[in-house]
Amino acid sequence: LPIGSTPLGRSPTEGVVRGCATHGAFAAILAGGSAVTWGDSQRGADSSAVAALLTEGVVQVVATDMAFAALKANGSVVTWGKGDRGGDSSSVAALLAEGVAQVCGNVGAFVARLSNGSVVTWGSPHFGGDSSKVAQHLTEGVVQVCGANTACAALMIDGSVVTWGDDLFSNYRDFVALKADGSVVTWGDDDQGGDSSEVAALLTEGVVHICGSEQAFAAIKADGSVVSWGQQRFGGDSSAVAHLLKEGVTAIF
């Protein structure tokens, strides 16, 4: 049995410290730094081709819908799963051999931030795997990257944001940005969280954390209150529990 996959798709029973999933497979990091996968072999469960690279030193695993990427303690990245969904990183392998500080994925592409502040992307070009249109902005100064449904975004050291991919998406159709002064900026599909005008007065200061569902957002403020907006059925309307969200909230998931 190759290291990195479990017999008959069984999940590990102990020692798991972190995990993530594609749309049909799971990956788990064990306490010793190895990675284990199980589920649909066509959606990332079969890690046998890179098993030797997953026996130690794995610190993070992220996923697209059909592939995984593992960040190792030495700054390298290992990928497996469906090639055109990010499982094949051969075209950028030299850039992922060392110096990677962060990796994230969306539905079909991965983006890596290197320690020198540059960005590397691979996977489906329709979902952000091709960042050539904004490449000149991603050679230095990137401090954080994130993946949306079919797009990616990079936060620059000067506080600006660069986006690329199929469209402007974050949860599914929107981006939200938390600024250093505690205010919030949103854009994208008005019906799915891009329009925060109804709660704009509550988002001008004091926001410390934001969480997104498929079509809505919720923000925690410094006073422990919560502000929500977006599609009602996806959590944009919190009026039913508003009295419980006026204070004392420490986290949203």
Phi and psi restraints in degrees (value plus and minus 20) as a CYANA .aco file:
   2 PRO   PHI     -86.0   -46.0
   2 PRO   PSI     119.4   159.4
   3 ILE   PHI     -84.8   -44.8
   3 ILE   PSI     117.0   157.0
   4 GLY   PHI      87.2   127.2
   4 GLY   PSI     -26.0    14.0
   5 SER   PHI    -157.3  -117.3
   5 SER   PSI     132.2   172.2
   6 THR   PHI    -127.1   -87.1
   6 THR   PSI     129.9   169.9
   7 PRO   PHI     -82.7   -42.7
   7 PRO   PSI     114.7   154.7
   8 LEU   PHI      34.8    74.8
   8 LEU   PSI       8.0    48.0
   9 GLY   PHI      54.2    94.2
   9 GLY   PSI      -1.6    38.4
  10 ARG   PHI     -99.4   -59.4
  10 ARG   PSI     125.4   165.4
  11 SER   PHI    -106.3   -66.3
  11 SER   PSI     135.6   175.6
  12 PRO   PHI     -87.9   -47.9
  12 PRO   PSI     131.5   171.5
  13 THR   PHI    -124.1   -84.1
  13 THR   PSI     -27.5    12.5
  14 GLU   PHI    -181.1  -141.1
  14 GLU   PSI     143.2   183.2
  15 GLY   PHI      58.5    98.5
  15 GLY   PSI     -11.8    28.2
  16 VAL   PHI    -100.5   -60.5
  16 VAL   PSI     110.5   150.5
  17 VAL   PHI    -132.3   -92.3
  17 VAL   PSI     -39.1     0.9
  18 ARG   PHI    -184.6  -144.6
  18 ARG   PSI     130.5   170.5
  19 GLY   PHI    -172.9  -132.9
  19 GLY   PSI     147.9   187.9
  20 CYS   PHI    -176.9  -136.9
  20 CYS   PSI     155.2   195.2
  21 ALA   PHI    -163.7  -123.7
  21 ALA   PSI     130.0   170.0
  22 THR   PHI    -112.4   -72.4
  22 THR   PSI    -182.3  -142.3
  23 HIS   PHI    -109.2   -69.2
  23 HIS   PSI      28.0    68.0
  24 GLY   PHI     139.8   179.8
  24 GLY   PSI     -21.4    18.6
  25 ALA   PHI    -166.8  -126.8
  25 ALA   PSI     137.8   177.8
  26 PHE   PHI    -139.4   -99.4
  26 PHE   PSI     133.5   173.5
  27 ALA   PHI    -154.0  -114.0
  27 ALA   PSI     118.3   158.3
  28 ALA   PHI    -151.4  -111.4
  28 ALA   PSI     121.0   161.0
  29 ILE   PHI    -115.8   -75.8
  29 ILE   PSI     107.2   147.2
  30 LEU   PHI    -111.4   -71.4
  30 LEU   PSI     145.5   185.5
  31 ALA   PHI     -77.6   -37.6
  31 ALA   PSI     -49.2    -9.2
  32 GLY   PHI    -102.9   -62.9
  32 GLY   PSI     -20.8    19.2
  33 GLY   PHI      73.3   113.3
  33 GLY   PSI     -13.9    26.1
  34 SER   PHI    -109.8   -69.8
  34 SER   PSI     144.7   184.7
  35 ALA   PHI    -139.8   -99.8
  35 ALA   PSI     119.4   159.4
  36 VAL   PHI    -143.9  -103.9
  36 VAL   PSI     119.0   159.0
  37 THR   PHI    -147.0  -107.0
  37 THR   PSI     131.6   171.6
  38 TRP   PHI    -179.1  -139.1
  38 TRP   PSI     141.9   181.9
  39 GLY   PHI      99.0   139.0
  39 GLY   PSI    -163.5  -123.5
  40 ASP   PHI     -95.1   -55.1
  40 ASP   PSI      98.9   138.9
  41 SER   PHI     -84.7   -44.7
  41 SER   PSI     -41.6    -1.6
  42 GLN   PHI    -104.1   -64.1
  42 GLN   PSI     -24.8    15.2
  43 ARG   PHI    -145.0  -105.0
  43 ARG   PSI       6.5    46.5
  44 GLY   PHI      89.6   129.6
  44 GLY   PSI     -24.5    15.5
  45 ALA   PHI     -91.9   -51.9
  45 ALA   PSI     -44.7    -4.7
  46 ASP   PHI    -111.0   -71.0
  46 ASP   PSI      81.6   121.6
  47 SER   PHI    -126.7   -86.7
  47 SER   PSI      -2.8    37.2
  48 SER   PHI     -81.2   -41.2
  48 SER   PSI     -52.0   -12.0
  49 ALA   PHI     -86.5   -46.5
  49 ALA   PSI     -43.0    -3.0
  50 VAL   PHI    -141.5  -101.5
  50 VAL   PSI      -1.9    38.1
  51 ALA   PHI     -74.2   -34.2
  51 ALA   PSI     -60.0   -20.0
  52 ALA   PHI     -84.3   -44.3
  52 ALA   PSI     -42.3    -2.3
  53 LEU   PHI    -111.2   -71.2
  53 LEU   PSI     -24.4    15.6
  54 LEU   PHI    -133.1   -93.1
  54 LEU   PSI      -3.0    37.0
  55 THR   PHI    -104.3   -64.3
  55 THR   PSI     -37.8     2.2
  56 GLU   PHI    -182.4  -142.4
  56 GLU   PSI     140.2   180.2
  57 GLY   PHI      58.1    98.1
  57 GLY   PSI     -13.4    26.6
  58 VAL   PHI     -98.5   -58.5
  58 VAL   PSI     106.0   146.0
  59 VAL   PHI    -134.2   -94.2
  59 VAL   PSI     -38.8     1.2
  60 GLN   PHI    -175.4  -135.4
  60 GLN   PSI     122.0   162.0
  61 VAL   PHI    -148.8  -108.8
  61 VAL   PSI     110.5   150.5
  62 VAL   PHI    -145.8  -105.8
  62 VAL   PSI     146.9   186.9
  63 ALA   PHI    -160.6  -120.6
  63 ALA   PSI     133.9   173.9
  64 THR   PHI    -120.8   -80.8
  64 THR   PSI    -179.9  -139.9
  65 ASP   PHI     -97.1   -57.1
  65 ASP   PSI     -39.0     1.0
  66 MET   PHI    -160.9  -120.9
  66 MET   PSI      -4.6    35.4
  67 ALA   PHI    -171.1  -131.1
  67 ALA   PSI     142.1   182.1
  68 PHE   PHI    -144.5  -104.5
  68 PHE   PSI     135.9   175.9
  69 ALA   PHI    -155.4  -115.4
  69 ALA   PSI     112.3   152.3
  70 ALA   PHI    -133.8   -93.8
  70 ALA   PSI     107.6   147.6
  71 LEU   PHI    -113.7   -73.7
  71 LEU   PSI     109.0   149.0
  72 LYS   PHI    -124.0   -84.0
  72 LYS   PSI     142.9   182.9
  73 ALA   PHI     -82.5   -42.5
  73 ALA   PSI     -43.3    -3.3
  74 ASN   PHI    -106.3   -66.3
  74 ASN   PSI     -14.5    25.5
  75 GLY   PHI      65.7   105.7
  75 GLY   PSI     -12.1    27.9
  76 SER   PHI    -114.6   -74.6
  76 SER   PSI     144.1   184.1
  77 VAL   PHI    -145.8  -105.8
  77 VAL   PSI     115.8   155.8
  78 VAL   PHI    -137.2   -97.2
  78 VAL   PSI     113.0   153.0
  79 THR   PHI    -145.6  -105.6
  79 THR   PSI     132.7   172.7
  80 TRP   PHI    -179.6  -139.6
  80 TRP   PSI     144.7   184.7
  81 GLY   PHI      92.2   132.2
  81 GLY   PSI    -181.6  -141.6
  82 LYS   PHI     -83.7   -43.7
  82 LYS   PSI     104.5   144.5
  83 GLY   PHI     -78.1   -38.1
  83 GLY   PSI     -66.4   -26.4
  84 ASP   PHI    -100.9   -60.9
  84 ASP   PSI     -16.8    23.2
  85 ARG   PHI    -130.8   -90.8
  85 ARG   PSI      -2.5    37.5
  86 GLY   PHI      88.2   128.2
  86 GLY   PSI     -26.4    13.6
  87 GLY   PHI     -89.7   -49.7
  87 GLY   PSI     -43.3    -3.3
  88 ASP   PHI    -125.9   -85.9
  88 ASP   PSI      88.0   128.0
  89 SER   PHI    -130.1   -90.1
  89 SER   PSI      -0.5    39.5
  90 SER   PHI     -80.5   -40.5
  90 SER   PSI     -51.1   -11.1
  91 SER   PHI     -88.7   -48.7
  91 SER   PSI     -39.8     0.2
  92 VAL   PHI    -144.7  -104.7
  92 VAL   PSI      -2.3    37.7
  93 ALA   PHI     -75.2   -35.2
  93 ALA   PSI     -59.8   -19.8
  94 ALA   PHI     -83.9   -43.9
  94 ALA   PSI     -48.5    -8.5
  95 LEU   PHI    -104.4   -64.4
  95 LEU   PSI     -32.8     7.2
  96 LEU   PHI    -127.6   -87.6
  96 LEU   PSI     -10.7    29.3
  97 ALA   PHI     -96.9   -56.9
  97 ALA   PSI     -42.7    -2.7
  98 GLU   PHI    -185.4  -145.4
  98 GLU   PSI     144.1   184.1
  99 GLY   PHI      57.6    97.6
  99 GLY   PSI      -8.2    31.8
 100 VAL   PHI    -103.7   -63.7
 100 VAL   PSI     109.8   149.8
 101 ALA   PHI    -125.0   -85.0
 101 ALA   PSI     -45.0    -5.0
 102 GLN   PHI    -175.5  -135.5
 102 GLN   PSI     122.8   162.8
 103 VAL   PHI    -154.4  -114.4
 103 VAL   PSI     119.9   159.9
 104 CYS   PHI    -164.8  -124.8
 104 CYS   PSI     144.8   184.8
 105 GLY   PHI    -158.0  -118.0
 105 GLY   PSI     139.6   179.6
 106 ASN   PHI    -140.1  -100.1
 106 ASN   PSI    -170.2  -130.2
 107 VAL   PHI     -88.8   -48.8
 107 VAL   PSI     -45.9    -5.9
 108 GLY   PHI    -165.8  -125.8
 108 GLY   PSI     -10.5    29.5
 109 ALA   PHI    -168.9  -128.9
 109 ALA   PSI     138.2   178.2
 110 PHE   PHI    -136.2   -96.2
 110 PHE   PSI     133.3   173.3
 111 VAL   PHI    -154.8  -114.8
 111 VAL   PSI     113.8   153.8
 112 ALA   PHI    -140.0  -100.0
 112 ALA   PSI     116.1   156.1
 113 ARG   PHI    -121.4   -81.4
 113 ARG   PSI     105.4   145.4
 114 LEU   PHI    -109.9   -69.9
 114 LEU   PSI     141.6   181.6
 115 SER   PHI     -85.5   -45.5
 115 SER   PSI     -37.8     2.2
 116 ASN   PHI    -108.0   -68.0
 116 ASN   PSI     -14.8    25.2
 117 GLY   PHI      67.4   107.4
 117 GLY   PSI     -13.0    27.0
 118 SER   PHI    -116.3   -76.3
 118 SER   PSI     152.0   192.0
 119 VAL   PHI    -147.1  -107.1
 119 VAL   PSI     122.2   162.2
 120 VAL   PHI    -144.3  -104.3
 120 VAL   PSI     115.3   155.3
 121 THR   PHI    -148.6  -108.6
 121 THR   PSI     131.2   171.2
 122 TRP   PHI    -178.9  -138.9
 122 TRP   PSI     144.8   184.8
 123 GLY   PHI      92.0   132.0
 123 GLY   PSI    -176.8  -136.8
 124 SER   PHI     -83.7   -43.7
 124 SER   PSI     105.4   145.4
 125 PRO   PHI     -84.4   -44.4
 125 PRO   PSI     -44.3    -4.3
 126 HIS   PHI     -92.4   -52.4
 126 HIS   PSI     -40.9    -0.9
 127 PHE   PHI    -131.2   -91.2
 127 PHE   PSI      -4.4    35.6
 128 GLY   PHI      89.1   129.1
 128 GLY   PSI     -21.6    18.4
 129 GLY   PHI     -86.4   -46.4
 129 GLY   PSI     -41.8    -1.8
 130 ASP   PHI    -128.5   -88.5
 130 ASP   PSI      88.7   128.7
 131 SER   PHI    -127.3   -87.3
 131 SER   PSI       0.6    40.6
 132 SER   PHI     -81.6   -41.6
 132 SER   PSI     -50.9   -10.9
 133 LYS   PHI     -87.3   -47.3
 133 LYS   PSI     -42.2    -2.2
 134 VAL   PHI    -141.7  -101.7
 134 VAL   PSI      -5.6    34.4
 135 ALA   PHI     -75.6   -35.6
 135 ALA   PSI     -54.8   -14.8
 136 GLN   PHI     -85.9   -45.9
 136 GLN   PSI     -39.3     0.7
 137 HIS   PHI    -112.3   -72.3
 137 HIS   PSI     -26.8    13.2
 138 LEU   PHI    -135.1   -95.1
 138 LEU   PSI       0.2    40.2
 139 THR   PHI    -108.2   -68.2
 139 THR   PSI     -37.6     2.4
 140 GLU   PHI    -184.6  -144.6
 140 GLU   PSI     142.6   182.6
 141 GLY   PHI      61.0   101.0
 141 GLY   PSI     -12.8    27.2
 142 VAL   PHI    -104.1   -64.1
 142 VAL   PSI     109.1   149.1
 143 VAL   PHI    -131.1   -91.1
 143 VAL   PSI     -36.6     3.4
 144 GLN   PHI    -180.4  -140.4
 144 GLN   PSI     125.2   165.2
 145 VAL   PHI    -148.1  -108.1
 145 VAL   PSI     134.2   174.2
 146 CYS   PHI    -167.1  -127.1
 146 CYS   PSI     134.5   174.5
 147 GLY   PHI    -131.0   -91.0
 147 GLY   PSI     115.5   155.5
 148 ALA   PHI    -121.4   -81.4
 148 ALA   PSI    -183.5  -143.5
 149 ASN   PHI     -82.7   -42.7
 149 ASN   PSI     -73.9   -33.9
 150 THR   PHI    -151.6  -111.6
 150 THR   PSI       7.3    47.3
 151 ALA   PHI    -170.9  -130.9
 151 ALA   PSI     150.2   190.2
 152 CYS   PHI    -153.6  -113.6
 152 CYS   PSI     139.0   179.0
 153 ALA   PHI    -161.1  -121.1
 153 ALA   PSI     126.8   166.8
 154 ALA   PHI    -145.9  -105.9
 154 ALA   PSI     109.7   149.7
 155 LEU   PHI    -110.8   -70.8
 155 LEU   PSI     106.5   146.5
 156 MET   PHI    -114.4   -74.4
 156 MET   PSI     140.9   180.9
 157 ILE   PHI     -83.9   -43.9
 157 ILE   PSI     -43.3    -3.3
 158 ASP   PHI    -107.4   -67.4
 158 ASP   PSI     -15.7    24.3
 159 GLY   PHI      70.9   110.9
 159 GLY   PSI     -23.6    16.4
 160 SER   PHI    -101.7   -61.7
 160 SER   PSI     146.4   186.4
 161 VAL   PHI    -146.4  -106.4
 161 VAL   PSI     115.8   155.8
 162 VAL   PHI    -133.7   -93.7
 162 VAL   PSI     110.4   150.4
 163 THR   PHI    -143.2  -103.2
 163 THR   PSI     132.8   172.8
 164 TRP   PHI    -179.3  -139.3
 164 TRP   PSI     142.3   182.3
 165 GLY   PHI     110.2   150.2
 165 GLY   PSI    -179.4  -139.4
 166 ASP   PHI     -88.5   -48.5
 166 ASP   PSI     -54.9   -14.9
 167 ASP   PHI    -185.3  -145.3
 167 ASP   PSI    -198.3  -158.3
 168 LEU   PHI    -106.7   -66.7
 168 LEU   PSI      73.8   113.8
 169 PHE   PHI    -144.3  -104.3
 169 PHE   PSI     131.8   171.8
 170 SER   PHI    -157.6  -117.6
 170 SER   PSI     -94.6   -54.6
 171 ASN   PHI     -89.8   -49.8
 171 ASN   PSI     -83.0   -43.0
 172 TYR   PHI    -155.1  -115.1
 172 TYR   PSI     -55.3   -15.3
 173 ARG   PHI    -155.3  -115.3
 173 ARG   PSI      -3.6    36.4
 174 ASP   PHI    -168.3  -128.3
 174 ASP   PSI     138.1   178.1
 175 PHE   PHI    -137.4   -97.4
 175 PHE   PSI     130.1   170.1
 176 VAL   PHI    -155.3  -115.3
 176 VAL   PSI     116.3   156.3
 177 ALA   PHI    -142.9  -102.9
 177 ALA   PSI     109.8   149.8
 178 LEU   PHI    -116.5   -76.5
 178 LEU   PSI     100.1   140.1
 179 LYS   PHI    -111.3   -71.3
 179 LYS   PSI     144.2   184.2
 180 ALA   PHI     -82.0   -42.0
 180 ALA   PSI     -46.0    -6.0
 181 ASP   PHI    -106.0   -66.0
 181 ASP   PSI     -14.8    25.2
 182 GLY   PHI      67.4   107.4
 182 GLY   PSI     -15.4    24.6
 183 SER   PHI    -111.8   -71.8
 183 SER   PSI     147.9   187.9
 184 VAL   PHI    -146.4  -106.4
 184 VAL   PSI     118.9   158.9
 185 VAL   PHI    -141.9  -101.9
 185 VAL   PSI     114.2   154.2
 186 THR   PHI    -146.8  -106.8
 186 THR   PSI     131.2   171.2
 187 TRP   PHI    -177.9  -137.9
 187 TRP   PSI     141.2   181.2
 188 GLY   PHI     101.9   141.9
 188 GLY   PSI    -168.6  -128.6
 189 ASP   PHI     -87.9   -47.9
 189 ASP   PSI      99.3   139.3
 190 ASP   PHI     -77.8   -37.8
 190 ASP   PSI     -56.4   -16.4
 191 ASP   PHI     -98.9   -58.9
 191 ASP   PSI     -29.5    10.5
 192 GLN   PHI    -144.8  -104.8
 192 GLN   PSI       9.6    49.6
 193 GLY   PHI      92.2   132.2
 193 GLY   PSI     -30.4     9.6
 194 GLY   PHI     -91.9   -51.9
 194 GLY   PSI     -43.2    -3.2
 195 ASP   PHI    -123.8   -83.8
 195 ASP   PSI      88.7   128.7
 196 SER   PHI    -129.8   -89.8
 196 SER   PSI       1.7    41.7
 197 SER   PHI     -82.0   -42.0
 197 SER   PSI     -52.0   -12.0
 198 GLU   PHI     -87.0   -47.0
 198 GLU   PSI     -42.8    -2.8
 199 VAL   PHI    -140.4  -100.4
 199 VAL   PSI      -3.9    36.1
 200 ALA   PHI     -75.0   -35.0
 200 ALA   PSI     -58.5   -18.5
 201 ALA   PHI     -83.5   -43.5
 201 ALA   PSI     -43.4    -3.4
 202 LEU   PHI    -110.9   -70.9
 202 LEU   PSI     -25.3    14.7
 203 LEU   PHI    -133.2   -93.2
 203 LEU   PSI      -2.4    37.6
 204 THR   PHI    -106.3   -66.3
 204 THR   PSI     -36.1     3.9
 205 GLU   PHI    -184.5  -144.5
 205 GLU   PSI     141.6   181.6
 206 GLY   PHI      58.7    98.7
 206 GLY   PSI     -15.5    24.5
 207 VAL   PHI    -100.2   -60.2
 207 VAL   PSI     111.5   151.5
 208 VAL   PHI    -137.0   -97.0
 208 VAL   PSI     -37.7     2.3
 209 HIS   PHI    -177.9  -137.9
 209 HIS   PSI     125.4   165.4
 210 ILE   PHI    -152.0  -112.0
 210 ILE   PSI     119.5   159.5
 211 CYS   PHI    -149.2  -109.2
 211 CYS   PSI     120.6   160.6
 212 GLY   PHI    -138.3   -98.3
 212 GLY   PSI     121.2   161.2
 213 SER   PHI    -119.5   -79.5
 213 SER   PSI    -181.9  -141.9
 214 GLU   PHI     -84.6   -44.6
 214 GLU   PSI     -58.0   -18.0
 215 GLN   PHI    -160.9  -120.9
 215 GLN   PSI       9.1    49.1
 216 ALA   PHI    -177.6  -137.6
 216 ALA   PSI     144.5   184.5
 217 PHE   PHI    -151.4  -111.4
 217 PHE   PSI     136.9   176.9
 218 ALA   PHI    -158.5  -118.5
 218 ALA   PSI     117.1   157.1
 219 ALA   PHI    -141.5  -101.5
 219 ALA   PSI     113.8   153.8
 220 ILE   PHI    -114.3   -74.3
 220 ILE   PSI     115.0   155.0
 221 LYS   PHI    -123.2   -83.2
 221 LYS   PSI     145.8   185.8
 222 ALA   PHI     -81.1   -41.1
 222 ALA   PSI     -44.6    -4.6
 223 ASP   PHI    -105.7   -65.7
 223 ASP   PSI     -15.4    24.6
 224 GLY   PHI      66.5   106.5
 224 GLY   PSI     -16.0    24.0
 225 SER   PHI    -108.3   -68.3
 225 SER   PSI     146.1   186.1
 226 VAL   PHI    -145.5  -105.5
 226 VAL   PSI     117.7   157.7
 227 VAL   PHI    -139.3   -99.3
 227 VAL   PSI     113.0   153.0
 228 SER   PHI    -149.0  -109.0
 228 SER   PSI     134.0   174.0
 229 TRP   PHI    -180.2  -140.2
 229 TRP   PSI     142.7   182.7
 230 GLY   PHI      94.6   134.6
 230 GLY   PSI    -183.2  -143.2
 231 GLN   PHI     -81.1   -41.1
 231 GLN   PSI     109.7   149.7
 232 GLN   PHI     -78.6   -38.6
 232 GLN   PSI     -64.6   -24.6
 233 ARG   PHI     -93.4   -53.4
 233 ARG   PSI     -28.4    11.6
 234 PHE   PHI    -127.0   -87.0
 234 PHE   PSI      -6.7    33.3
 235 GLY   PHI      86.4   126.4
 235 GLY   PSI     -16.7    23.3
 236 GLY   PHI     -90.4   -50.4
 236 GLY   PSI     -43.3    -3.3
 237 ASP   PHI    -127.7   -87.7
 237 ASP   PSI      88.8   128.8
 238 SER   PHI    -127.2   -87.2
 238 SER   PSI      -0.8    39.2
 239 SER   PHI     -80.7   -40.7
 239 SER   PSI     -51.5   -11.5
 240 ALA   PHI     -85.4   -45.4
 240 ALA   PSI     -44.8    -4.8
 241 VAL   PHI    -142.0  -102.0
 241 VAL   PSI      -0.7    39.3
 242 ALA   PHI     -75.7   -35.7
 242 ALA   PSI     -57.3   -17.3
 243 HIS   PHI     -86.6   -46.6
 243 HIS   PSI     -40.7    -0.7
 244 LEU   PHI    -111.4   -71.4
 244 LEU   PSI     -28.8    11.2
 245 LEU   PHI    -131.1   -91.1
 245 LEU   PSI      -4.3    35.7
 246 LYS   PHI    -100.9   -60.9
 246 LYS   PSI     -42.3    -2.3
 247 GLU   PHI    -183.6  -143.6
 247 GLU   PSI     142.4   182.4
 248 GLY   PHI      60.0   100.0
 248 GLY   PSI     -15.6    24.4
 249 VAL   PHI    -102.4   -62.4
 249 VAL   PSI     109.0   149.0
 250 THR   PHI    -132.4   -92.4
 250 THR   PSI     -39.4     0.6
 251 ALA   PHI    -178.2  -138.2
 251 ALA   PSI     132.0   172.0
 252 ILE   PHI    -150.3  -110.3
 252 ILE   PSI     120.4   160.4
